[in-house]
Amino acid sequence: MPFSKTYDKVAWHFPEGRGCPSLAAAKTHFTVVIKWLESKGLLSAEGTEAAASGIDSDFALTADMLTAKGNRILGLCYDQWVRTVRYGVTPTTEVLDNCWAEEGSD
């Protein structure tokens, strides 16, 4: 089985992460980024299926879930965006939106 880049996992935030108070808090930013990717048409068939299945404690955001453009955008700005996440607060998509604008909305 080929290797697929993992951008993020719920488990990296809860229970493994620091300062994340609950599973619900860990899942919030995944919900935001998946909805954003979906709205931009950046999810692959696998990503669309995963989004429809919901985000649970085993959820991981991987390269297989994204189109080529989705991978380019997350490769450029996901780390920057996830650093803006504060548990208990719904994150904005400003960093993602800026990256989308720079990459072009073809």
C-alpha positions, 0 to 999 in steps of 0.5 A: 500500500503506498504512503499517503501524507497525513496532514492531521489526526484527531488523536494528535489533538485529543487525547495525545495533544496538549491543552485540548480539553475534549474530543468535541474540541479536537473535532471542531477544526476538522469540521471547519476544514472539511467543509471549506475543502468541500465548498471549494471542490477540493475533496476527492471521492475518498474525501467526500465519502469520509466527510459524509461518514463524519469525524470521529476519534479515528479521523485523519486528514490525508492526501488521499482525501484531496484533489491535486489542487487541494493537496497543493493548497494544504501543503502550502498553508495547513501548518500555518492555519492549524497554528491559528486554532484555539480549542473551544473557538470555531476557527476562521478560514482566513488563512485558507482563503488567502492561500486559495486566492493566491493559488487561483480559483481555477 
